[in-house]
Amino acid sequence: MLDTISTGFDDPVLASQAHFRALMDALARPGSLQPFAAEMVPPAGLSRELAAIALTLADHETLVWLDAALAAEPAVAAWLAFHTGARVTADPAEAAFAFVSDFAALPPLGDFAAGDDAYPDRSTTIAIAVTELAERGALALAGPGIDGERRLGVASWPVGLTEALAANRALFPRGVDLVLAAPGHIAALPRTTRIREV
């Protein structure tokens, strides 16, 4: 049974619209920090930002994948089902959206759906909780939506992820997209973004 304090948006329509605009801005301007404050009390283990992404994007037709830490909390799947109607799949390749609370345990990107050349939108968007995002940092980003180069700092950036994202970019128009969610902010790394560590 759902914990009664595990709430969703106070005003679902206005909050969903505001968070959707922030997500679209983040994807249109890779690496830019977008305000993403959500006043709610999600289940234990699910950050407010990940919860807000789920409420904004998922619906009853959506399959979502949860990392091991989130999947171990039955209240998370119950909360998602109650507020969005989304169903949880154990296979990341089936998921339209994946939610990762433990960045260090992010599975290989190849485990997720990359879409195909005819339907590249049939890929997984991976939302990842991180402890901190900064406008200056060790990642130099370039590509569509970026004027020249943009720097981004991401706490606890996993070893090997830069190379994995380069391989993901080479699949274009196929490939996964990442949304990084820190307390109060999000930043996106779509499949078109070139990333180097500096």
C-alpha positions in Angstrom: 0.0 0.0 0.0 1.3 3.5 -0.9 2.6 5.6 2.0 0.2 8.5 2.3 3.0 11.0 2.5 4.4 9.9 -0.9 2.8 12.8 -2.8 3.0 14.0 -6.4 2.7 17.5 -7.8 0.4 19.8 -5.9 -0.9 21.3 -9.2 -0.3 18.5 -11.8 -1.2 20.5 -14.9 0.9 23.6 -14.2 3.8 21.7 -12.7 3.9 19.2 -15.6 4.0 22.0 -18.1 6.7 23.9 -16.2 8.9 20.8 -15.8 8.3 19.8 -19.5 9.5 23.2 -20.6 12.6 22.8 -18.4 13.3 19.3 -19.9 12.9 20.6 -23.5 15.2 23.5 -22.8 17.8 21.2 -21.3 17.7 18.9 -24.4 17.8 21.9 -26.8 20.8 23.4 -25.0 22.9 20.4 -23.9 24.9 20.9 -20.7 23.0 24.0 -19.6 21.6 24.0 -16.1 17.8 24.3 -15.9 15.9 25.0 -12.7 14.0 21.9 -11.7 12.5 22.3 -8.2 9.7 19.9 -7.3 7.7 20.3 -4.1 6.6 16.8 -3.3 7.5 13.8 -1.1 8.4 10.8 -3.3 9.1 7.4 -1.9 12.4 6.7 -0.2 15.3 6.3 -2.7 13.6 8.4 -5.5 14.9 11.9 -5.6 12.4 14.8 -6.1 14.0 15.5 -9.5 13.7 12.0 -10.8 10.2 11.8 -9.5 9.3 15.1 -11.3 10.8 13.7 -14.5 8.7 10.6 -14.2 5.5 12.6 -13.5 6.2 14.8 -16.5 7.1 12.2 -19.1 5.6 8.8 -18.1 2.0 7.7 -18.6 -0.1 4.5 -18.8 1.5 3.5 -22.1 5.0 3.9 -20.8 7.4 1.1 -19.8 10.0 2.3 -17.3 13.1 0.6 -16.0 14.4 1.1 -12.5 18.0 0.5 -11.3 18.6 -2.1 -8.7 18.4 0.4 -5.8 15.0 1.7 -6.9 13.7 -1.7 -7.9 14.5 -2.9 -4.3 12.0 -0.4 -3.0 8.5 -1.7 -3.8 7.0 1.7 -3.0 8.7 3.3 -6.0 7.0 1.1 -8.6 3.7 1.5 -6.7 4.1 5.3 -6.6 4.9 5.4 -10.4 1.8 3.2 -11.1 -0.5 5.3 -8.9 0.7 8.7 -10.2 1.4 7.9 -13.9 0.0 4.5 -14.7 3.5 3.5 -16.0 4.5 -0.1 -15.8 8.0 -1.3 -14.7 10.0 -3.6 -17.0 13.0 -5.6 -15.9 14.5 -5.3 -19.3 16.2 -1.9 -20.0 16.0 -2.5 -23.7 12.2 -2.3 -23.5 12.1 0.9 -21.5 11.1 4.3 -22.9 12.5 5.9 -19.7 15.1 4.6 -17.2 15.6 5.9 -13.7 19.0 5.6 -12.1 19.6 6.5 -8.5 23.1 5.1 -8.3 25.3 6.8 -11.0 28.2 4.4 -10.3 26.0 1.4 -11.1 24.8 2.7 -14.4 24.5 -0.3 -16.8 26.3 -0.2 -20.1 24.5 2.2 -22.5 24.2 -0.7 -25.0 21.7 -2.4 -22.6 19.1 0.3 -23.4 17.0 0.8 -26.5 18.8 2.8 -29.1 15.8 2.9 -31.5 16.4 2.2 -35.2 17.1 4.2 -38.3 13.4 4.5 -39.2 12.2 5.2 -35.6 15.2 6.7 -33.7 12.7 8.1 -31.1 12.1 4.5 -29.9 15.1 4.8 -27.7 15.5 5.1 -23.9 15.9 8.4 -22.2 18.0 7.7 -19.1 17.3 10.0 -16.1 20.2 9.8 -13.6 20.4 11.3 -10.1 23.7 13.1 -9.4 24.7 14.9 -6.3 25.9 18.1 -8.0 25.9 19.9 -11.4 28.0 23.0 -12.1 28.4 25.4 -15.0 32.1 25.0 -14.9 33.7 21.6 -14.8 35.8 18.9 -16.4 33.4 18.1 -19.3 33.7 20.2 -22.5 30.6 19.9 -24.6 30.1 20.7 -28.3 27.5 20.0 -31.0 24.0 21.1 -31.9 22.5 23.5 -29.4 25.9 24.7 -28.2 27.5 27.9 -29.4 31.2 26.8 -29.6 31.8 25.0 -26.4 30.1 24.6 -23.0 31.6 23.4 -19.8 29.8 21.2 -17.4 30.7 19.8 -14.0 29.1 16.5 -12.9 29.9 15.0 -9.5 31.2 11.5 -9.6 31.4 11.1 -13.4 31.9 7.4 -13.9 35.2 6.2 -15.5 34.6 5.2 -19.1 31.3 7.0 -19.5 32.8 9.6 -21.9 34.0 6.9 -24.2 30.6 5.1 -24.0 28.8 8.3 -24.9 31.2 8.8 -27.9 30.2 5.3 -29.1 26.5 6.2 -28.5 26.9 9.3 -30.6 28.4 7.3 -33.4 25.0 5.4 -33.7 23.2 8.6 -34.7 20.3 8.9 -35.5 20.0 6.1 -33.1 21.2 6.3 -29.5 20.2 7.0 -25.9 19.8 10.5 -24.3 20.8 11.3 -20.8 19.2 13.7 -18.3 21.3 14.4 -15.2 19.2 15.5 -12.2 20.8 17.2 -9.2 19.0 18.9 -6.3 17.1 21.8 -7.9 18.6 21.5 -11.4 18.8 19.3 -14.5 21.2 19.1 -17.5 20.8 17.0 -20.6 23.3 15.1 -22.7 21.5 14.2 -25.9 23.0 11.7 -28.3 24.3 14.4 -30.6 26.6 16.0 -28.0 30.4 15.6 -28.3 32.0 15.3 -24.9 35.7 15.5 -23.9 37.3 15.5 -20.5 39.6 18.5 -19.8 
